[in-house]
Amino acid sequence: MNQHLDQLYRQQYLSALDLHFARFIQGLAGDDAPDVALAAALVSRWRGEGHICLDLSIPAGKFLLPGTNDPVRCPDLDHWCQTLSESPVAGQPGEWKPLILVGTRLYLYRYWEYENKLAMILKQRMQADLPAFDENRMRESLDRLFPPPVSDGETDGWQGVDIRTDWQKVAAFTAFAKSFSVISGGPGTGKTFTVAKILALLSEQSRGIPLRIALTAPTGKAAARMQEAIQEAKSVLPCTEAVKAALPAVASTIHRLLGSVPHARHPRYHEDNLLPVDVVVVDEGSMIDLALLSRLVQATPDSARLILLGDKDQLASVEAGAVFGDICHTGHRPAYSPAFAETCRRMTGESIPVQGPGRSVPPAADCHVELLRNYRFHAESGIAAASRAVNDGDGLGALSILKTASAGDARWQPLPTPEALYKSLENTLTEAFAGYLTTTDPQDVFGRFNPLRILCVLREGPYGVGHVNNLVEEILHRKKIIRRDTPWYFGRPVLITRNDYTARLYNGDIGIVLPDPEGQNEPRVFFPTPEGTFRKILPSRLGSYETVFAMTVHKSQGSEFDRVLCLLPDRDTPLLTRELIYTALTRARKDVTIWGREDIFLKAVSRQIERSSGLRDALWPTDDCEESID
């Protein structure tokens, strides 16, 4: 089997890490355990591709590297599972072994533990009893905070479904009633504004007892946007000034909230030293990986409410897992239990879908609310229509919308050749960035820089971020918009790519190099703060960063831009998925253009992200829970 592992490594099917881990496991298991070594190599490879575990039923009995001179055949499923169950390196749940076998799922111990603890705590929260409350007081708060909408239209251009139900109001009651709740919705559905009202509701129901509320998100950029949105919402909330004052003024990254310390085994707050909070609100849930969410949930007291926000149709996290999608049961719209639906109707006056008689309803179903009404895009919006078609897997429909002249805010353009890319970008960039350095005031510079962002799928290649950023710099230099005479030229935008706790800079933060009038006009990198001011950092103090005229679609998560230009590659890649196209489209507030090849676009829309885990089955133990409206 070592020969087979070496062959898989030479063919670049396995990484060096996969190979060394397999050899290590084989050394523990004994040289006569080739099937165990192969499983170890594959579980490491699967983890590197974003899976929580290896589902042995997928490769079992199949050939790896088919079509080569010496393909490697995986063992049959029953034999493989039996071999692993008898191995000293693979254990059952609860055992202390490098590998954990659960049915046909094989985990690295650490990831089994993350998933097991997360599932266990979430299920306990989902099954918790409804807290005692004053029904009259609750109805008064809900009716005041969520008055009937001005428009009484019955359908919504974003989802094309019945929106007579006030889902924001339902979400508010759910967040009060449940120890753990999930609010999902596309861009423009008012998730953050709803949360501001939820926090006001919780504060009013606490009868004057101050609540310790933590606002958090996976990146500094997302945390800043959440903080800004909550502050804006305060001014229009229909509640007392005392309640408004009780709402938090600051949001932080999850790492910062937990007190993460580089290279430390545990952050400051963990299961044995819980966060001092009564409510935790987490934004951009789709960006959170399994390990980070598991740590946060373990550090949250049982007495505190945990509210998770996000868009279940967006890209999954870069790290392991599609945790938000698993929690939301992506692809299904679960109905509610009759008991919860009746309580919700009594408190909110809203009717919600009820599961049919004789069908079980997992507790997770009563904890999830999807916001359906869109307040940003009008019914004829090309962005809305194309995004909906992509979500439905209708690539031809989405392409038709993008190529239709009437879809004025969403357009398609054939991908130029690598040789023609410079010329194709020239006019767009000159128009977009012509005035962004006519001032040195940071507020003005950021305002003029942010409206357009180029999104790429890949990092390398002629349509990758690295090459496109070089092209943009060259174009702007030749047009005399920037002077690229030094690495830290004025106007250079930089993206932080790794958390730097010392400098208080976080993955996703964007800064721009400008002259510092208080430092003899020497270059400093200016970063916006959540308070609306700017911090200036010496370029030499920056750790991991890159130029960011263009960025990957993955890095754009949590951001919104007035205009988006998305460059698809000229060849297919597993990174191209339905979720990626949807994420690229929905980064745009007003206008999006996709440059691509039609065949590549259609392949992308037909492909969905599939990541192996046991979390969905743990939270949704039966598929007998889909919507049934009585």
C-alpha positions in Angstrom: 0.0 0.0 0.0 2.9 2.3 0.5 3.6 1.9 -3.2 0.0 2.9 -3.9 0.2 5.9 -1.6 3.4 7.0 -3.3 1.7 6.6 -6.6 -1.3 8.8 -5.5 1.2 11.4 -4.2 3.2 11.4 -7.5 -0.1 11.9 -9.4 -0.8 14.9 -7.1 -4.0 13.1 -5.8 -2.5 13.3 -2.3 -0.6 16.2 -0.8 2.6 15.8 1.2 0.5 16.2 4.4 -1.9 13.5 3.3 1.0 11.1 2.6 2.8 11.7 5.8 -0.3 11.4 7.9 -1.1 8.1 6.2 2.4 6.8 7.0 2.1 7.9 10.6 -1.2 6.1 11.0 0.1 3.0 9.3 3.1 3.0 11.7 0.6 3.1 14.6 -1.7 0.4 13.1 1.1 -1.9 11.8 2.6 -2.4 8.4 0.0 -5.0 7.6 -2.8 -2.4 7.6 -2.8 -1.0 4.1 -6.5 -0.3 4.0 -6.3 1.7 7.2 -3.4 3.8 5.7 -5.5 4.4 2.6 -8.5 5.6 4.7 -6.2 7.9 6.7 -4.8 9.4 3.5 -8.3 10.0 2.1 -9.7 11.4 5.3 -6.8 13.9 5.3 -7.5 14.7 1.7 -11.2 15.1 2.2 -10.5 17.5 5.2 -8.3 19.6 2.9 -11.1 19.9 0.5 -13.5 21.3 3.1 -15.2 18.1 4.3 -15.7 17.4 8.0 -15.3 13.6 7.4 -14.8 11.0 4.8 -17.9 9.1 3.8 -16.4 5.7 3.0 -19.4 4.8 0.9 -18.3 7.4 -1.8 -14.9 5.9 -2.7 -15.5 2.3 -1.6 -15.1 -0.2 -4.3 -14.1 2.5 -6.8 -10.8 3.2 -8.6 -8.7 6.3 -7.7 -6.9 7.7 -10.7 -9.0 5.9 -13.3 -7.6 5.9 -16.7 -4.0 5.7 -15.5 -1.7 2.7 -16.0 -2.0 1.5 -12.4 -5.2 2.8 -10.8 -5.7 2.2 -7.1 -8.9 0.4 -6.1 -10.5 1.2 -2.7 -11.8 -1.7 -0.6 -15.4 -2.7 -0.6 -17.5 -0.8 2.0 -18.3 -3.6 4.4 -14.7 -5.0 4.4 -13.3 -1.4 4.8 -15.5 -0.6 7.8 -14.8 -3.9 9.4 -11.1 -3.5 9.0 -11.2 0.0 10.5 -13.4 -1.1 13.4 -10.8 -3.7 14.3 -7.9 -1.3 14.0 -6.2 0.1 17.1 -6.1 3.6 15.5 -9.9 3.9 14.8 -12.4 4.1 17.6 -16.1 4.6 18.2 -17.6 7.9 19.4 -16.2 8.7 22.8 -13.0 6.8 22.4 -9.6 8.5 22.3 -8.3 7.4 18.9 -6.7 9.3 16.0 -9.6 8.3 13.8 -13.3 8.0 14.7 -15.7 5.7 12.7 -19.4 6.6 12.9 -21.4 4.3 10.6 -19.7 4.8 7.2 -18.3 8.3 8.2 -14.6 8.4 9.2 -13.4 11.5 11.1 -10.2 12.9 12.4 -10.7 12.9 16.1 -10.5 16.6 16.5 -13.2 17.2 13.9 -15.5 14.5 15.3 -15.2 16.3 18.6 -16.0 19.7 17.2 -19.1 18.3 15.4 -20.2 16.2 18.3 -20.1 19.0 20.8 -21.7 21.5 18.5 -24.6 19.1 17.6 -25.1 18.1 21.3 -25.3 21.7 22.5 -27.5 22.9 19.6 -29.9 20.0 20.2 -30.1 20.8 23.9 -30.9 24.4 23.0 -33.4 23.5 20.4 -35.3 21.3 22.8 -35.3 23.8 25.7 -38.8 24.8 27.0 -40.3 28.2 26.1 -39.5 30.8 28.8 -42.2 32.3 30.9 -43.4 35.7 29.6 -46.3 38.2 29.8 -48.3 37.6 26.7 -50.0 41.0 26.6 -46.6 42.7 27.0 -45.2 40.5 24.2 -48.0 41.3 21.8 -47.8 45.0 22.5 -44.0 45.0 21.8 -44.3 42.9 18.6 -47.2 45.0 17.2 -45.3 48.3 17.8 -41.9 47.1 16.6 -43.4 45.3 13.5 -46.4 47.4 12.2 -48.2 46.1 9.1 -46.2 46.9 5.9 -47.3 49.8 3.8 -47.5 47.6 0.7 -49.9 44.7 0.7 -48.6 43.0 -2.4 -48.6 39.2 -2.3 -45.5 38.2 -4.1 -41.9 39.2 -3.9 -39.5 39.6 -6.9 -36.7 38.0 -5.0 -38.2 34.7 -4.0 -41.4 34.7 -6.0 -43.4 33.4 -3.0 -46.2 34.5 -0.8 -45.0 37.2 1.5 -48.3 38.0 3.3 -46.6 36.5 6.4 -44.5 39.0 8.2 -41.4 36.8 8.6 -39.4 39.5 10.4 -42.1 39.5 13.1 -42.0 35.7 13.3 -38.2 35.8 13.5 -38.4 38.2 16.5 -40.8 35.9 18.4 -38.7 32.9 17.5 -35.5 34.6 18.8 -37.3 35.3 22.1 -38.9 31.9 22.4 -35.8 29.8 21.5 -32.4 29.5 23.2 -31.0 29.1 19.7 -32.5 30.6 16.6 -31.4 31.0 13.0 -32.5 33.8 10.7 -31.6 33.3 7.1 -32.3 35.4 4.0 -30.8 36.8 0.9 -29.4 40.3 0.6 -31.9 43.1 1.1 -34.3 41.0 3.3 -33.5 43.1 6.3 -31.7 40.6 8.5 -29.6 43.1 10.5 -32.6 45.6 10.9 -34.7 42.7 12.1 -32.0 41.9 14.7 -32.0 45.5 15.9 -35.8 45.1 16.6 -35.2 41.7 18.2 -32.7 43.2 20.6 -35.2 46.0 21.4 -37.8 43.3 22.0 -35.6 41.3 24.3 -34.6 44.5 26.2 -38.3 45.4 26.7 -39.2 41.9 27.9 -36.4 41.9 30.4 -38.3 44.5 32.5 -35.5 46.9 32.9 -32.8 44.4 33.7 -29.8 45.3 31.5 -28.9 42.6 29.1 -25.2 41.8 28.2 -25.4 41.6 24.4 -22.5 40.6 22.2 -22.5 41.4 18.5 -20.0 39.3 16.5 -19.1 38.1 13.0 -16.3 35.9 11.5 -14.3 38.8 10.0 -13.5 42.4 11.0 -15.2 43.7 7.9 -18.4 41.9 8.6 -18.4 43.0 12.2 -17.9 46.6 11.2 -20.9 46.4 8.8 -23.1 44.8 11.4 -22.1 47.5 13.9 -22.9 50.2 11.4 -26.3 48.7 10.5 -27.3 48.4 14.2 -26.3 52.0 14.9 -28.4 53.2 11.9 -31.4 51.1 13.0 -31.4 52.7 16.4 -32.5 56.1 15.2 -35.7 54.7 13.7 -36.7 52.1 16.2 -40.2 52.7 17.7 -39.1 52.3 21.3 -37.9 54.4 24.2 -34.6 56.1 24.4 -33.7 53.9 27.3 -34.2 50.8 25.2 -32.2 52.3 22.4 -29.4 53.0 24.8 -29.4 49.4 25.9 -28.5 48.2 22.4 -24.8 47.5 22.0 -22.6 50.0 20.2 -19.7 47.7 19.3 -19.4 44.5 17.3 -16.2 42.3 17.2 -14.9 39.3 15.4 -15.6 35.9 16.9 -11.9 35.4 17.6 -11.7 38.7 19.4 -14.9 38.0 21.4 -13.5 34.6 22.5 -10.1 36.2 23.4 -8.2 34.1 20.9 -4.4 34.1 21.5 -2.1 32.9 18.7 -0.6 29.4 19.4 -2.6 29.0 22.7 -4.4 25.8 23.2 -7.6 27.6 24.2 -9.0 31.1 23.8 -9.7 33.1 26.9 -13.4 32.0 26.9 -14.2 28.3 26.5 -16.5 25.6 27.9 -14.8 26.0 31.4 -14.8 29.8 31.3 -18.0 31.0 29.7 -18.6 34.3 28.1 -20.3 36.9 30.4 -23.3 37.4 28.1 -27.0 37.1 28.0 -27.4 37.4 24.2 -25.0 36.6 21.4 -25.8 37.7 17.8 -23.6 36.2 15.1 -23.7 37.7 11.5 -22.5 36.1 8.2 -23.1 32.6 9.5 -22.3 31.0 6.1 -18.7 32.1 6.5 -18.2 30.4 9.8 -16.3 27.0 9.8 -17.1 24.1 12.1 -14.2 24.6 14.5 -15.0 28.3 15.1 -18.7 27.9 15.6 -18.1 24.9 17.9 -15.8 27.0 20.1 -18.3 29.8 20.2 -21.2 27.6 21.1 -19.2 25.9 23.8 -18.2 29.2 25.3 -21.8 30.6 25.4 -23.7 30.0 28.7 -26.9 27.8 28.6 -28.8 30.8 29.9 -27.9 33.1 27.0 -29.7 33.3 23.7 -27.7 32.5 20.6 -29.0 34.1 17.3 -27.3 33.2 14.1 -27.8 35.2 10.9 -26.8 34.5 7.3 -27.6 33.6 3.8 -27.9 29.8 3.4 -27.4 30.0 -0.4 -24.0 31.7 -0.2 -20.6 30.0 -0.4 -19.7 27.9 2.5 -16.7 28.8 4.7 -13.2 28.5 3.2 -12.3 26.2 6.1 -13.9 22.8 6.9 -17.7 22.4 6.8 -20.8 23.9 5.4 -22.1 24.4 8.9 -24.7 27.1 8.3 -26.2 25.2 5.4 -26.4 22.0 7.6 -28.1 23.9 10.4 -30.6 25.4 7.9 -31.1 22.2 6.1 -30.3 23.8 2.7 -32.5 22.7 -0.1 -35.6 22.3 2.1 -38.2 24.6 3.6 -39.2 22.8 6.8 -42.6 23.4 8.3 -43.2 24.1 12.0 -44.7 22.0 14.7 -48.4 22.6 15.4 -47.7 23.7 19.0 -45.1 26.3 18.0 -47.1 27.6 15.1 -50.2 28.1 17.3 -48.1 30.0 20.0 -46.5 32.1 17.3 -50.0 32.9 15.8 -51.3 33.9 19.2 -48.4 36.2 19.8 -47.8 37.7 16.3 -51.0 37.2 14.5 -49.1 35.5 11.7 -49.8 32.1 10.2 -46.8 29.9 9.4 -46.6 26.6 7.6 -47.5 23.6 9.8 -46.3 20.0 9.4 -49.1 17.6 8.3 -50.5 15.2 10.9 -48.6 12.0 11.6 -45.3 13.4 10.5 -42.5 14.1 13.0 -41.0 17.6 13.3 -37.4 17.9 14.5 -36.9 20.6 17.1 -34.6 22.4 14.6 -37.6 23.2 12.4 -39.0 25.5 15.1 -35.8 27.4 15.4 -35.3 28.5 11.8 -36.9 31.4 10.1 -36.2 32.4 6.5 -36.9 36.1 5.5 -38.5 36.1 2.1 -39.5 39.7 1.3 -36.8 41.7 -0.4 -36.6 45.5 0.3 -33.6 46.2 -2.0 -34.4 44.8 -5.4 -37.6 45.7 -7.4 -39.6 43.0 -9.0 -38.0 43.5 -12.4 -34.5 43.5 -11.1 -32.1 41.5 -13.2 -29.9 40.8 -10.2 -32.9 39.4 -8.3 -34.1 37.3 -11.2 -30.7 36.0 -12.2 -29.9 35.1 -8.6 -33.2 33.3 -8.2 -32.5 31.3 -11.4 -29.0 30.4 -10.3 -30.4 29.2 -6.9 -32.9 27.0 -8.8 -30.1 25.5 -10.9 -31.6 27.0 -14.0 -28.4 28.0 -15.8 -30.1 28.7 -19.2 -32.7 30.8 -17.5 -30.0 32.8 -15.6 -28.0 33.3 -18.8 -31.1 34.4 -20.7 -31.8 37.0 -18.0 -28.2 38.3 -18.1 -28.2 38.6 -21.9 -31.6 40.4 -22.0 -31.5 44.1 -22.5 -34.3 44.7 -20.1 -32.2 43.3 -17.2 -30.5 46.6 -16.9 -28.8 46.0 -13.6 -27.3 42.6 -14.6 -25.4 41.9 -17.8 -23.4 39.2 -19.6 -20.3 39.8 -21.7 -18.3 37.2 -23.5 -14.9 36.6 -21.9 -12.1 38.4 -23.7 -9.0 36.4 -24.6 -6.1 36.9 -22.2 -4.4 39.1 -24.8 -7.5 41.3 -25.1 -8.2 41.5 -21.4 -6.1 44.7 -20.9 -8.0 46.6 -23.6 -11.4 45.3 -22.4 -10.7 46.5 -18.8 -9.3 49.8 -19.8 -12.4 51.9 -20.3 -14.3 50.4 -17.3 -11.4 51.0 -15.0 -10.6 54.5 -16.2 -14.2 55.6 -15.7 -14.6 53.9 -12.3 -11.3 55.1 -10.7 -10.7 58.4 -12.5 -11.4 60.6 -9.5 -10.6 58.4 -6.5 -7.2 60.1 -5.8 -8.2 63.7 -6.6 -8.3 64.1 -2.8 -6.3 62.8 0.1 -9.1 62.8 2.6 -9.6 59.2 3.6 -13.4 59.4 3.8 -13.6 60.7 0.2 -11.0 58.3 -1.1 -12.8 55.3 0.3 -16.1 56.6 -1.0 -14.7 56.9 -4.5 -12.8 53.6 -4.4 -15.5 51.3 -3.1 -18.3 51.5 -5.7 -16.6 49.1 -8.1 -14.9 45.8 -7.3 -13.6 43.2 -9.7 -14.3 39.6 -8.5 -12.3 36.6 -9.7 -12.8 32.9 -9.1 -9.1 31.9 -9.1 -6.0 33.3 -7.6 -3.6 32.3 -10.4 -3.8 32.3 -14.2 -4.7 35.0 -16.8 -8.1 35.6 -15.1 -6.8 35.2 -11.5 -6.6 37.8 -8.8 -2.8 38.2 -9.0 -2.7 38.9 -12.8 -5.8 41.1 -12.8 -4.5 43.2 -10.0 -1.2 43.7 -12.0 -3.3 44.7 -15.1 -5.3 47.2 -13.1 -2.2 48.8 -11.6 -0.7 49.1 -15.1 -3.8 50.6 -16.6 -4.2 53.2 -13.8 -0.5 54.0 -13.9 -0.6 54.6 -17.7 -3.7 56.8 -17.3 -1.8 58.7 -14.6 -4.5 57.9 -12.0 -1.9 56.3 -9.7 1.9 56.6 -9.8 3.3 53.1 -9.2 6.8 54.3 -8.6 7.2 52.6 -5.2 5.6 49.5 -3.6 3.6 51.8 -1.2 2.3 54.2 -3.8 -0.5 56.6 -2.8 -3.9 55.0 -3.5 -2.7 51.4 -3.3 -5.6 49.3 -1.7 -4.6 46.4 0.4 -6.5 43.5 1.9 -5.5 41.9 5.2 -5.4 38.1 4.6 -4.6 36.9 8.2 -5.6 38.1 11.6 -3.0 40.2 13.3 -4.1 40.7 16.9 -1.1 42.9 17.8 -2.0 45.5 15.1 -5.8 44.9 15.6 -6.2 44.0 11.9 -8.3 41.1 10.9 -8.7 38.9 7.8 -10.9 40.8 5.3 -10.0 44.4 6.5 -9.3 46.8 3.6 -7.0 49.8 3.8 -5.7 52.4 1.3 -2.2 54.0 1.3 -2.4 57.7 1.6 0.0 60.5 2.7 -0.1 61.2 6.4 -0.3 65.0 7.0 0.8 64.5 10.6 3.8 62.5 9.5 5.4 64.7 6.9 3.2 63.2 4.2 4.9 59.8 4.5 2.8 56.8 3.3 0.5 55.2 5.9 -2.2 52.6 5.3 -5.5 54.0 6.5 -8.2 51.6 7.7 -11.8 52.6 8.5 -13.0 51.9 12.0 -16.5 51.0 13.1 -16.8 54.4 14.7 -16.5 56.1 11.3 -12.9 57.3 11.9 -9.7 56.0 10.5 -6.6 54.2 11.9 -3.3 54.7 10.2 -0.7 52.0 10.1 3.0 52.0 9.0 3.3 49.7 5.9 6.1 47.9 7.6 3.8 46.8 10.4 1.5 45.0 8.1 1.7 41.2 8.3 -0.1 39.2 5.6 -1.7 41.4 2.8 -2.3 41.7 -0.9 -3.4 44.4 -3.4 -7.2 44.5 -3.8 -8.4 46.2 -6.9 -9.6 42.7 -7.6 -10.4 40.0 -5.0 -11.7 36.5 -5.1 -15.4 35.8 -4.8 -14.6 33.9 -1.5 -12.9 37.0 -0.1 -15.9 39.2 -1.1 -18.3 37.5 1.3 -19.6 39.9 3.8 -19.1 42.8 1.5 -21.4 44.8 -0.9 -20.5 47.1 -3.7 -22.5 49.4 -5.9 -21.0 47.7 -9.0 -19.4 44.3 -9.5 -17.5 43.0 -12.5 -17.0 39.2 -12.2 -14.4 37.4 -14.3 -15.0 33.7 -14.8 -12.0 31.6 -15.8 -11.7 30.2 -19.4 -11.7 26.6 -18.2 -13.8 24.6 -15.7 -12.7 24.2 -12.1 -14.3 22.5 -9.1 -14.4 26.0 -7.5 -17.0 27.0 -9.9 -20.3 26.2 -8.2 -23.9 27.5 -8.1 -23.1 29.0 -4.7 -20.1 30.9 -6.1 -22.1 32.4 -8.9 -24.9 33.4 -6.5 -22.5 35.0 -4.1 -20.8 37.0 -7.0 -24.2 38.2 -8.2 -25.5 39.3 -4.8 -22.4 41.3 -3.9 -23.8 44.0 -6.2 -26.2 46.6 -4.9 -27.0 48.3 -8.2 -25.1 46.7 -11.1 -23.3 43.5 -12.0 -21.6 42.3 -15.1 -20.3 38.8 -15.7 -17.6 38.1 -18.2 -17.5 34.5 -19.1 -17.9 31.6 -21.4 -21.4 30.2 -21.6 -20.4 26.6 -21.3 -18.4 27.3 -18.2 -21.2 29.3 -16.6 -23.7 26.5 -17.3 -21.4 23.9 -15.7 -21.0 26.1 -12.6 -24.7 26.6 -12.1 -25.3 22.8 -12.4 -22.7 22.1 -9.7 -23.5 22.5 -6.0 -21.1 22.4 -3.0 -21.3 19.1 -1.3 -19.4 18.6 1.9 -19.5 15.5 4.0 -20.5 15.8 7.6 -22.8 14.3 10.2 -24.2 17.6 11.5 -27.3 17.8 9.3 -28.3 14.2 10.1 -27.8 15.0 13.8 -30.0 18.1 13.8 -32.5 16.8 11.2 -32.8 13.1 11.9 -35.6 12.6 9.4 -36.4 14.1 6.0 -40.0 13.8 6.9 -40.2 17.4 7.8 -40.9 19.4 4.7 -43.4 22.2 4.3 -47.1 21.3 4.4 -49.5 24.2 4.6 -52.9 23.3 6.0 
